[in-house]
Amino acid sequence: MNTPRVGPSAEYILPLRRTEESELDSELQDLAAYLERLLEWIAVTVVDGSAPELFERHRAAFPPGVRHIRPEPAGSSAHGSNGSRAGSNGKVAGVMTGVRASSAELLVIADDDVRYTRESLAAVVHHLSSADIVRPQNYFDPLPWHAWWDTSRSLINRAWSADFPGTLAVRRSALLATGGYDPVLFENLELIRTVTAAGGREKIVPDLFVARRPPKSRHFLKQRTRQAYDDFAQPRRLAAELALLPVIACAARLPAGRRPAVFLALGAAPVLVAEMGRRRHSGTAVFPFRAVWFAPLWTLERAACIWIALAFRLGGGVPYAGTRLKIAAHSAAELRRRHQGKLDAVQRDAQNSGRQARPRAAMKRAVMKRAVMKIAAMHKAAVNKEQP
């Protein structure tokens, strides 16, 4: 029996770029098996920016139903909305290549470590019926030591607002109305802000849980400063994190008798915040309680790494895939100046086209009705003529 599809006009876009040192046969087999399951539910496009030999290896491993293509070359049609070279962040180039190649309106964009079930995939596509961009919630499965650590970051994010996952669902027309989004470091935030700046509606669904495979520990360690650099796109959060190290330094200079109580309070605060995030929006269903105890460790990490990120910022940007990226993401105000009203204009054009199409459709139906009535009358006359 065929499994029902998640939507009549939906497609899954997976931007991929791997190197020899990051490629493991077991991970490739896991990804290929996942893509085979996905094909039962939704059309799949993999935009693969890997080296030629890895590209061919992937093509041989992936199921035949997967559309496996290369990203558009930087400098052709793959530009950010301000004309930036899309090659600055390869993921953005891959996403926009997949978006342009697709004919589906409802798109699910996901990193190669994201693992949807049919139920979660159907849910995220369904939410696009009332939004232009949908943000679900990732959780790690399985949980090695560094995934516990990174989970505490997600819990703190959930306590204050919402986490940023490795997957989004977006309406193709909304993204194309903006001309795409810029190839900055924090590309998911840039995508969200670009669509909403053009007049699109974001829907955050913090109780729509989508599994994610954890990175290798070496990759996790490489991400510490890069993730801290993302906060240059969120000024209030940046200010709070820059204050952490001075607060800890001041606590260390307190009289010896007061120090233990102050450090206990400083350690307990992130634990309590993480537990708040775990309890919000049914988070206890996927986030184990033990993860909250890693929150003080993550806070110490961020207190140090945010200052390293500041040094990179002053030095011209954070290292990323052989280049340097200075902009984490553009401000909402900057993107509104560029894109405000673009989506409204597209929707007005669609409505006008619909209004023009309706009279034509009505006229066609009237002609068909007259033709049917004429045929029926001729048939009746012929029958009457045959009767004695």
N, C-alpha and C positions, 0 to 999 in steps of 0.2 A: 504494500500500500504506500502511495506517495505521501510524504509529509507535506502539509499545507504550507505555502509560502507566507512570509510575514507581511507582505504588502504587494499590491499590483505594480507599484512604481518605486521600488527600493533597490539600493545597491550598497555594497560594502566595499570601502576603499581602504587599502592597507599600504601605506608608504613603507618601503623597506630599503635598508642599506646595511650590508654586513661586510666585514673584512675577514681575512683568513684567520686572524687571531681571535675574532669574536665568534667564528662559526664553529658550532659543535654538531656532529651528526645527530645526536639525540634531540637537540633543540629543533633541528630542521625536520626531523621525523615527526616531532610533536606538532610543529606548525602545519606540516602537510596534512596530518590527520585532522587537525582542527578545521583547515580549509575544506576538507572533504565533507565534514559535517555541515559547515556553513552553506555549501552549495545546495544542500537539501532544502534550505530555508530562504536563500537570498542570492542574487547575482554577486559575484566577487571579482574585483579588480585589484591586482597587486602591482604597484608601481615600484620597480626595483632599480635602485641606483647603485647596486653592487658592481664590483669589477666584472669584466666579461666572463671569466671562467666561473665565478660564483653565480652569475646570472644564469649561465647554462646549467649549472648544477641545480639551481632552484627550479628552473623550468622542467628538468627531468623528474624532480621530486614532487612537484605540485600536481594535483589532480587535473585531468584534461579540461575540465569545465572552467578553470580559473583563467581569466584574461590577465596575462602576464606581460607587462609593457615596461619600456624605459621612460624615465622622466624626460620632459621636454628640455632641450638644451637651454642653459641660461643665456638670456639675450635674444631668444626668439619671442614666443608669446608668453613665456612664463615670467611675468613680472609681478612684483607687488603693486599695490594700488598707487604708490607714489613713484613707480618706475624703478624701484630698487631691483638689483639683480636677485632673482629667486634662488640662485645657487648659494647665497650666503647661509641659508639654513636649508639643507637638502630635504628635510621633511616637508617644508612648505612647497617646494618645487614638486615633490611627489604628490602631495595632496591636490594641488591645482591641476596637475596633469590628469589625475584620475577624475576630478570634477569635470574638466572640459571633455574628457573622453566619454563620460557617462551620458545616457539619455534619461536616466531616472531622476525624479524630482526629490525623493527622500533618500538622503545619503547618510550612511554610518561610517565615520572616519575613526580608525583605531590603529594604535601601535601594534607591532607584531607580538607583543607579550600579553595582549588583552584576550580574554577567553569568554565570549558570550555563550549563554545557553539560548535555546530557542525562545524560552519565556522572556528572558531579559532583552533579547533582540527585538521580539515583537513589541515589547513594552516601550522601548526607546523610539521605535518607528511610530508607534501609536501616538506618543506624546507630540510628534511633529504635526499632528492634525490641529494642535492649538498653539503652536510656537514655530519660530524660524530656526532656533538653535536649542538643543537639549543637552543638559549636563548631568550625567548619572554619577554614581559613586563607585570608585574602584576599591578593591581589597585584595591583599596578597594571599595566594594559595599556590604552593605551600608557604610555610613561615620559617625560613632559616633565621639565624640570629640578627642579620642586618635588616630583614623584613620586619621583625618586631620593632626594631629601632625606627625604621621609616614609617611604620604604622602609627607610632605615637605622633609623628608630624601630621598625618591625616586627621587624627583625633583632635588635635589642637585646632586645626583649620575648621573642622566641623563645629567646634564649640563657639567660634567667633562668627563664622559665616558659612562657607562651603569649601570643600576640597576641590582641587583641580585634577581631573582624571586623565588617563591616557587615551580617552575616547570621547567623541562628541557626535551628535547627530545634527544635521543641518539641511535646510532646504537649498537645493542647488540654485534656484532662481534668486534666493536672497544673497548667496555668496557671489554669484556672477554679477548681480546688480552693482556690487562694489568694485568689480574688476579684480577681485582677489584680495589677499592680505599680505602684509609685509613679512619678509623672511628674517624676523628678529629671534632672539633667544627664547623668550617665553611665548612660543607660537600659539598655544591654545588660548591664552588670555588675549593675544592680539586678534585671533579669529573671532572670539566672543565679542570683544569691543568693536571690531569692525562691523559685524552684522548688526549689533544693537545701535551703533552710531548712525547707520543707514536707515534706521526706523524699525528694525527687526525686534522680535520679542524673544528673550531668553527664558527658558524654563529650567529651573534647577530641581532635580529629583533626587534628594539625598537618601531616599530609601529604595532606590533602584540600584541594586548591588550587582556589579560586574567583576568577575574574578580577573586577576592579573598575575602573571608569572613574575617572581622576583628576579632582579638582575644577579649576575655573579658578584661575589663580594668585592672583587677588584673594580668592577664597574661602579658599584655602589660607592666605594671610597672616592673614585674620580668625580662623582656627581656632587660631593658635599659643597664645594665652593660654587659650582655652577648653579645649584639650586638656591643658594644664598643670593647669588647675583640676580635671580629672578625678582627679588623684592625691590629692586630699583624701579620696578613698574608699579609698586604699591607704596607711596611715600610714607603714609602713617605707620604701616607695618615696618618699613625700613627704619624709621626713627625709633620705634620701640625696640627693635633688635639691636641697633647701634648702642642703645642705652644699657643693654644687658651687661656687657663687660665692665663698664664703669661702676654699675651697681654692685657687681660681685667684688670688684677691687675695693670699693668703699667698705663693703661688709668685712673684707679680710683685714681692714685697718681698725676695726672696732676693738674696744677692750676685750681681753680674753674671756671675761665672764659673760659677755653678751653675744659673742660670736656663735656659739652652738645654736642658740635659739633662732638667731637671724638666718643662719644657713639652713636650719631645719625648715623654716618658713619659705625660704627661697626654693628649697627642693620640693616641698609639699605643694606649692602653688601650681607648677605645671602638671603634677599628678592629678590634682583636682580638676584642672581645666580639661585635661585629656579624658577624664572620666565623664565630664559633662558632654563632651563630643561623642563619646561612645554610647551614651544613653539617648542622645537625640536621634529622632527619626529611625527608630528600630535598629540602631547600630549594633546593639548587643547580639543581633542575629549572626553577624559575621566577624565582629571584632572581639577577640578574647580579652578578658579582664587583665591578663598579665601584660598586655601591651602598654597599659598606662604607666607601669613602673619604668619604662624606657624614656618617658617624657623628660625627666631631668637631664638625662644624658644627651638627648637631642637638643635641649635648650643650651647646654654647655657648648655643644658642637656649633650651634648657630651663633652663639655669642662670640666665638672666635672667627668662624668662617665669614661672617658678614663684614668684618674688618679686612680680611684678606680680599674679599670681593670688592671692597671700596678701593683698595690699592690697585686692583686690576682695572677698575673703572678709571682711576686717575691715570693709569698707564695706557689707556686706549681701548680697553675692552677685555673680556674674558676669553681665554683660548677655547675654541670649539671646532672640532673636525678639521684641523689644519689651518684655521683662520682665527680672527678675533672678531667677536661681536660686541659692540658697545651698547646698543639699545636693547634693553630687556623686553619692553613693549611700549608702544606709544600711549600717551594719556588718552582717556576718553574724550577730553575736550579737543585735543588735536585731531582725533579721528572724526569727531562730529563736524569740525570745520571742513574736512575733506568729503565726507560722505552723507551729510544730513540731507534727507529727502530723496535719496536715490532709490530706496526700496519703495517709497510711496509712489514715485513716478512709474516704476515698473508695474506696480499693482493697478495704477490708474489706466495704464496702457492695456493691461490684461482685461480690465473691466470694460473699457471701450471696445476692445476686440470682441468681447463676449456680447455686448449690446448690438454690435454690427452683425454678429453671427446669428443672433436669435431671429431677426426678421428673415434672413436667408433660409434658416432652418424651417421657420414657419411656412414660408412660401413653398419650399420643397415638399413639406408634409401636405400642404393643400393640393399641390399638383399630383402627388401620389394618391391622395384621397379621391380626387376627381377621376384619375385613371382607373383606380380600383372600382369606383362606382360605374364607370362607363363599361368596363369589362363585365361587371355583374349584370348590368342592364342588357348587354349584348347576349350574354349567356341565357338570361331569362327569356329574351325574345326568341332565341333559337329553340329553347325548350318548348315554348308556347306554339311555335310554328310546327314542331314535330308532332304535337298532340292533335288528334282528330277533332 
